[in-house]
Amino acid sequence: MAGLRLGPLLRYVDWESGSRATVWVEATRPCTAEVRCADGAGGVSPTFAVQGHHYALVVVTGLAPGSATPYEVLLDGRRVWPPEDSGFPPSTITTPAVPQPDDAAPVRVAFGSCRWAAPPAHGHGQDPIGPDALDTLAARLAADPEAVRPDVLLLLGDQVYADETSQVTQRRLAARRDLDEAPGTEVADYEEYTHLYDESWRDPDVRWLLSTIPSCMIFDDHDVIDDWNTSAAWLQEMRRTPWWHERIVSGLMSYWVYQHLGNLSPDALEADPVYAAVRAVPDGTETLRDHAAAADADPTRTRWSYRRVFGRVRLLMVDTRAARSLEEQQRSMLREEEERWLRDETLADAGAYDHLLIGTSLPWLLPPLIHDAETWNAALCRGGRGERWARLGEKVRRAADLEHWAAFPESFRRLSDLLREAGSGPAAPATVCVLSGDVHHAYVAEPQWSGSAPDGTTAARVLQLTCSPVHNSIPAYIRTGFRFGWSRAGRWLGRALTLHGRTGSPPMRWQKTGGPWFGNQLMTLTLHGRKAALTLVQARATPTGAQLETVLERDLTSN
């Protein structure tokens, strides 16, 4: 008898038809998965197999636009969700009204990154890194049926930590192999990746939340390994280690199954040759393994980036890890094909959207000192100050994690130019927002270009919105460093580095207009017509349990 091992996760809700959605599940054995909605809508899919695990992504059709419909999950005709003893409200699929009326409800986009899922040590006591923001959001929504819900949750990287496992996971790894041999307490293969997703998504609060709020995901480094693809020298060194090939192939395989598939629309799924091939055979392991190995060897063969549309809101989720070009003299955050895709999707159908969201796990705008340090380091590594400085630059790059957009100076300039272009002209959207995580704090930054409006702005309001972690920590010395990076003294030090590196000035200046904030947190954009508002909440421990505390509410537009 098939059981529900993991899920359900509500992934895709179709904002163009208002009648379709996808629901992801993992079962304990081969079976037929069914999603059955209270209003008669539903869908059925047989499971597919990878490495002894059984999955289904059920396409739900017949949904009524503008409705919130409870649903059940059945495996071989037996109901497995919701559990009989569930204390949570019913899981629902909420669809938008189509066509969107003039008085359409706002679109609410919640986002964050960096969720280390481990529970407190020994399974009890206060969490040493504070309450989990996703857990706390789930508890709020479950307790108050009238609470405002996000329309979509963007998880911007580090959904799992393959290189920083919990004590619970380490005990499971030790039952399989000797942890004194590399990769030690890090995950080694696909089966061990499944342990990470178990630990993250079986959390009862998060499990319910992900069953009822649609989610979009993209990886960052810890989904594979810290500083993944930081440089060509790093990659060469990793490929010489005996365990790396299995790690990267398993990381990409598990990402494809657990995260990537749910990012795709039903139409994209139907046209995906890898998805068809995996489902066409009794065991898709080798098919998927070949795909992952090919994607690692030649990143141009796979696109992990994707586009989503929520009414008059366009979201472009950008792969800033696997899509890199690492050759030192031609380093680029995005390979030529990927950069062309981003440009085309950004500028297509000007006037068709009121808000443009660019999801990139790594921030575009950093504290100025850190930006200048990364640009300076990139110049050293290219050999701009000689071979000795280049060797030192590589060591500093890895030690200090200097690998954001600023560490790819030409990519930074091209992205800046693209965002300026997207935000200019009579058909410009009201806002262009770059949504990021990674750096374990939150802030708002705004650029000012010379030659724009008299005050240096564009027609659209262009913003960097950074929010992390969902559940993790940051040492006090790093907090101090980020604060210093925004200071006047930090800017002076940054200018000294640019002089030494002979890097020149960035294409514009920017200012921090909010933050920095430290803690476990989530941001939410509320987009209504051409209006936009931003909220930041933090999970705080109280005597009665964890609570979400609002630390920022700000209008981003004046009209």
C-alpha angles and dihedrals in degrees: 000000000000119000133192108258098175138359153339097213118181101216117162127030114183110233093182098060100016087213107087138065139160128231122194124209139170116212131196094237141004111298146129114276120209132187111203120189127204092240095053098265117126150122143227132213135169115234123254123215131233122171093338094312124113125218141172134190104200118205107215115206136178096049116156113243113242095024141117107217126186114226141193131207120224128188114201088344096307119116112240100162132088095030116238092244097043114146092191129094117261117286109249139192110222116199129191124243111262123238093030109243122226089254094047116162118259121271110238117201117186119192145174142134145213107060115177100193102197116126123228114292114283090009097279142068132053117324106253092216095044134254119327111251093216092049090049093048090050092051091051094050093044093050096047118043089189094055115119110256129206114250089218137006117218114204104196103195145307092065085155132019109226092176100042109051127179126243089255092054092044090057089054091049092049090056089061105039148355109284090201088074123073131306084030114182092358119095116269109188148004095284091055091049088058088059090059093053090046090055093046103041102033091068098117096227095046091043091057093043093053090047092061107028116064114237138205119196141189129178130244131187102287090056081073110007139319112283093008109192094359093150145344091257090052092051093049090050093049093048089058092060115094096229102045100085093056091045097053094041092049091045092054093042093052092044090053092052102038103032117007101054092057091054090066128089120238089255092052090048091052091052096044110109094197092053090049092048094049092050093045096067133058091241119026095186099108093041091054093041090055090049093050093046091050091048090053094046094045114017091189089073093068135043116203093173118094146175129237130183126207106183106288092354120095120199123194113188109200129204106225096170114047094029096063127120106218106184101127098230093045103033115165133172088218127031116238095263093048093047090050090051091052093049094047093048092046096052100033116115097005108210093027093105137041096204131032118202121192111195110203120158090216118063119248094206117044133176102294095244092053091046091051092045091054093047090047091049092050090054091051093049090051088058097254092143098031139275097295092054090045091057090048090047093057091051092049092046092058097038094050099035093240097173110110126115090286090061087063098052099182091047089051091052094047093048090048091051091048093051091048090051092047090051096049135081136038094295095050118133121245093249139016108196127186107206116202145157132174101103099080097238138069132240145148121231132179129198128223118203125199115237095031124100115334090269093048096254132127128230088263123050106249116203142174108219112187123183128172154178113033088184120353141086140251125207118244093243091057090050088054090049093053092049091049090049090065094045128101090246089051091053091052091051090048091054089053090055092050090052091052092046093043088225101144125218127311117254092257143002126249138196134207106243097176138023151317094221123179126201142068102311153154132208124212127198115205108200118188118169104309093336123101133187131183129213128185120195129184129202110239130185114236132175089260096046138280118328135185111240120197110229099168136030115169138163109228097191133045100210 
